């Protein structure tokens, strides 16, 4: 559960103020626990919730797509912005076919032009949730968007706002490169992990990359 109960956003607000908000990923693959965990997150100060990408990937692979719909419907009961997360494109495509209308998609996006990327022919659908390999040419916790071209092509026609995450492939891609690729490819927002001393530089990079992406194909949401 990512130890979410140790996260006290209310304490942050009381000590530091500000307008920082929390988009909570409700981490479970047990649909029967989903609502209880969601409520716990909301009581801790979450402003929004989205279906954890691990759950949507696994449920889709297992043929349990109905759980994606059920989780979406549960979140909708609580009058909050609702998202659908995924590492694979297939759950997002499923939501589009089913006519779900989340407030945003939380989908990985990064290219595969970095030294630790393993060859396309060695990539497997569920490798993120299987044992890692010690071999460089197989999955070793090194890739989070396994077919970036298809993701970019599909998302061009999606009207729902898109928050792209893992845009640096967990640090394998230089920030300027990964951020620019995300915005050029159609992402409306990015989720980027950083230390406090990186905030100013990364904010400046985002401003520059957004300006350069003004003529991209996908309209801004």
C-alpha positions as CSV (number, residue, x, y, z in Angstrom):
1,X,0.0,0.0,0.0
2,X,3.0,2.3,-0.3
3,X,2.6,3.1,3.5
4,X,0.1,5.8,2.6
5,X,-1.1,6.0,6.2
6,X,2.2,7.6,7.1
7,X,1.4,10.5,4.8
8,X,-0.2,13.4,6.6
9,X,-0.9,16.1,4.1
10,X,-2.9,18.0,6.8
11,X,0.3,18.3,8.8
12,X,2.1,19.8,5.8
13,X,-0.6,22.3,5.3
14,X,-0.7,23.3,9.0
15,X,3.1,23.7,9.2
16,X,3.9,25.2,5.8
17,X,0.6,26.3,4.2
18,X,0.4,26.3,0.4
19,X,-1.9,24.7,-2.1
20,X,-0.2,21.4,-2.7
21,X,-2.8,18.6,-3.3
22,X,-2.6,14.8,-3.4
23,X,-3.8,12.6,-6.2
24,X,-4.0,9.2,-4.5
25,X,-3.3,5.9,-6.2
26,X,-5.4,3.4,-4.3
27,X,-3.1,0.4,-4.4
28,X,-4.8,-2.9,-4.3
29,X,-5.8,-5.6,-6.8
30,X,-8.6,-6.8,-4.5
31,X,-11.8,-5.0,-5.7
32,X,-13.5,-6.0,-2.4
33,X,-11.0,-3.8,-0.5
34,X,-11.1,-0.9,-2.9
35,X,-13.7,1.3,-1.3
36,X,-12.3,0.9,2.2
37,X,-8.9,1.9,1.0
38,X,-10.3,4.8,-1.0
39,X,-12.1,6.2,2.1
40,X,-8.9,5.9,4.1
41,X,-7.0,8.0,1.5
42,X,-9.7,10.6,1.4
43,X,-9.7,10.9,5.2
44,X,-6.0,11.6,5.1
45,X,-6.5,14.5,2.7
46,X,-6.5,13.2,-0.8
47,X,-8.1,15.6,-3.2
48,X,-8.5,13.1,-6.0
49,X,-8.1,9.4,-6.6
50,X,-7.1,7.2,-9.5
51,X,-7.1,3.5,-10.3
52,X,-3.6,2.3,-9.7
53,X,-2.0,1.3,-12.9
54,X,-0.9,-2.1,-11.5
55,X,-4.5,-3.0,-10.9
56,X,-5.7,-2.0,-14.3
57,X,-2.9,-3.8,-16.0
58,X,-3.3,-7.0,-14.0
59,X,-7.1,-7.0,-14.2
60,X,-7.0,-6.5,-18.0
61,X,-4.5,-9.3,-18.4
62,X,-6.7,-11.6,-16.2
63,X,-9.8,-10.8,-18.2
64,X,-11.3,-9.0,-15.2
65,X,-12.0,-5.7,-17.0
66,X,-15.3,-5.5,-15.0
67,X,-13.2,-4.6,-12.0
68,X,-11.9,-1.5,-13.8
69,X,-15.5,-0.3,-14.3
70,X,-16.4,-1.1,-10.7
71,X,-13.5,0.8,-9.3
72,X,-14.3,3.7,-11.5
73,X,-17.9,3.7,-10.3
74,X,-16.8,3.4,-6.6
75,X,-14.6,6.5,-7.0
76,X,-17.4,8.4,-8.7
77,X,-19.6,8.1,-5.6
78,X,-17.3,10.5,-3.6
79,X,-17.6,13.7,-5.6
80,X,-13.8,13.9,-6.4
81,X,-11.8,14.1,-9.6
82,X,-11.4,10.5,-10.8
83,X,-8.5,9.1,-12.8
84,X,-7.6,5.8,-14.5
85,X,-3.9,4.8,-14.3
86,X,-2.1,2.3,-16.5
87,X,1.4,1.3,-17.6
88,X,0.0,-0.6,-20.6
89,X,-2.1,1.0,-23.3
90,X,-4.8,-1.7,-23.3
91,X,-6.6,-0.6,-20.1
92,X,-6.9,2.9,-21.5
93,X,-8.2,1.7,-24.8
94,X,-10.7,-0.5,-22.9
95,X,-12.0,2.6,-21.0
96,X,-12.4,4.5,-24.2
97,X,-14.3,1.7,-25.8
98,X,-16.6,1.4,-22.8
99,X,-17.3,5.1,-22.7
100,X,-15.9,5.7,-19.3
101,X,-15.3,9.4,-18.7
102,X,-12.6,9.8,-16.0
103,X,-11.4,13.3,-15.3
104,X,-7.9,12.3,-16.4
105,X,-5.8,9.4,-17.5
106,X,-2.6,8.6,-15.6
107,X,-0.5,6.8,-18.2
108,X,3.2,6.1,-18.5
109,X,5.1,7.7,-21.4
110,X,8.8,7.6,-22.3
111,X,10.7,6.6,-25.4
112,X,13.1,3.7,-25.4
113,X,16.3,5.5,-26.6
114,X,18.3,5.0,-23.4
115,X,21.1,2.6,-22.5
116,X,19.2,0.3,-20.1
117,X,16.2,-0.3,-22.4
118,X,15.8,-3.9,-23.4
119,X,15.1,-4.9,-27.0
120,X,11.5,-4.7,-28.3
121,X,11.5,-8.4,-29.2
122,X,12.2,-9.3,-25.5
123,X,9.3,-7.3,-24.0
124,X,6.4,-9.1,-22.5
125,X,3.0,-7.9,-21.5
126,X,3.2,-8.6,-17.7
127,X,6.9,-8.4,-17.2
128,X,6.6,-5.5,-14.7
129,X,4.8,-7.8,-12.4
130,X,7.1,-10.8,-12.8
131,X,10.6,-11.7,-11.5
132,X,13.3,-9.4,-12.8
133,X,16.1,-10.7,-14.9
134,X,19.8,-10.2,-14.2
135,X,20.3,-9.9,-18.0
136,X,20.6,-6.5,-19.7
137,X,18.5,-7.6,-22.7
138,X,15.5,-8.6,-20.5
139,X,13.3,-6.8,-18.1
140,X,15.1,-5.6,-15.0
141,X,12.9,-2.8,-13.6
142,X,14.0,-0.6,-16.4
143,X,11.0,0.1,-18.6
144,X,7.5,1.5,-17.9
145,X,6.1,2.3,-21.3
146,X,6.7,-0.7,-23.5
147,X,5.3,0.6,-26.8
148,X,5.6,4.4,-26.7
149,X,4.7,4.9,-30.4
150,X,1.4,3.1,-30.0
151,X,0.6,5.1,-26.9
152,X,1.3,8.4,-28.6
153,X,-0.7,7.5,-31.7
154,X,-3.7,6.3,-29.7
155,X,-3.7,9.3,-27.3
156,X,-3.9,11.8,-30.2
157,X,-7.7,11.3,-30.4
158,X,-8.4,11.0,-26.7
159,X,-10.2,14.1,-25.4
160,X,-9.7,13.3,-21.7
161,X,-6.7,15.1,-20.0
162,X,-3.6,13.0,-19.9
163,X,-1.1,13.1,-17.0
164,X,2.1,11.3,-18.2
165,X,4.3,9.6,-15.6
166,X,7.6,7.8,-15.6
167,X,8.6,10.3,-18.3
168,X,12.3,9.9,-17.4
169,X,12.1,6.1,-17.2
170,X,13.0,6.3,-13.5
171,X,16.0,8.5,-14.1
172,X,17.4,6.8,-17.3
173,X,16.4,9.7,-19.6
174,X,17.8,13.2,-19.0
175,X,15.0,15.6,-17.7
176,X,15.0,18.0,-20.7
177,X,14.8,15.0,-23.2
178,X,12.0,13.2,-21.3
179,X,9.9,16.2,-20.5
180,X,10.1,17.5,-24.1
181,X,9.1,14.1,-25.5
182,X,6.1,13.9,-23.2
183,X,4.7,17.3,-24.1
184,X,5.5,17.0,-27.8
185,X,3.7,13.6,-27.8
186,X,0.5,15.0,-26.3
187,X,0.7,14.8,-22.5
188,X,-1.2,17.7,-20.9
189,X,0.6,17.3,-17.6
190,X,3.5,15.3,-16.2
191,X,4.2,13.6,-12.9
192,X,7.8,14.0,-12.1
193,X,9.7,12.9,-9.0
194,X,12.3,15.3,-7.7
195,X,14.3,16.5,-4.7
196,X,13.6,20.0,-3.3
197,X,16.8,21.3,-4.8
198,X,15.6,20.3,-8.3
199,X,12.2,22.0,-8.2
200,X,13.4,25.4,-9.6
201,X,15.3,23.9,-12.5
202,X,12.6,21.4,-13.4
203,X,9.9,24.1,-13.3
204,X,12.0,26.1,-15.7
205,X,12.5,23.1,-18.0
206,X,8.7,22.5,-18.0
207,X,8.0,26.1,-19.0
208,X,10.5,25.8,-21.8
209,X,9.3,22.5,-23.1
210,X,5.6,23.5,-23.0
211,X,6.5,26.6,-25.1
212,X,8.3,24.5,-27.6
213,X,5.4,22.1,-27.8
214,X,2.9,24.7,-28.7
215,X,2.4,23.4,-32.3
216,X,2.1,19.7,-31.4
217,X,-0.6,17.6,-33.0
218,X,-2.8,16.7,-29.9
219,X,-4.7,19.7,-28.6
220,X,-4.1,20.7,-25.1
221,X,-6.9,19.5,-22.8
